[in-house]
Each structure stands twice: as structure tokens, then as C-alpha cells.
Amino acid sequence: MQKIDEENTNRMEEVLEKKVDEAINPKHYKVEGIPEAIDIIEGVMTKEQFEGFLWGNIIKYAYRYGRKGDKAETAGKIEWYAQKLKELKECKSE
């Protein structure tokens, strides 16, 4: 029984990850041979500006949580921007 529960949990996590990835990175953001918008934004901003951009998006989605869109999708967006912020801070400290 536990194995079935683990399999279901893993499958649900995969579906949620895909849904969040599609919400954050929809197909219309991906054009072959052209960098994604987030990469362009990061490239033209200083690290401090990009940090502010990430914080702004975290705040925006946290504010919208439960008010607009799917809660799981919104939580995934918060998590995605928070992960980018964490990566930026880790890179800064190296």
C-alpha cells in the first residue's frame, strides 16, 4: 500500500511541476535561437536590480495567492522566483 501511495505522490508531484513550469515558462516564451525573457532581463540588470525584480515577482504572486488563478500554480510561481533569488544570493556569496 505504501508503494502505491509513493507512486501516486511522485506522479502528482511531476504533474504539478509540469503545470508550474508551463505557467512560468509557457511555450510562447520559448523561441528557438532567442534567449528567454528572464535571461534577457537578468542580462541587462545589475545583480541588485535583478534581485529587486525577483522580490517584486514574489510579492506580486503572494499578493495574488487565492485571489487570482489556481492556488497551486501561484504557489509554484512564488517558489520558482524564490529559487531564482536563492540561486542569485548563492552566486553572490561565492
ABEGO torsion letter per residue (X at the ends): XAAAAAAAAAAAAAAAAAAAAAAABBAAABBBGBBBAAAAAAAABBAAAAAAAAAAAAAAAAAABGABEBAAAAAAAAAAAAAAAAAAAAAAAX
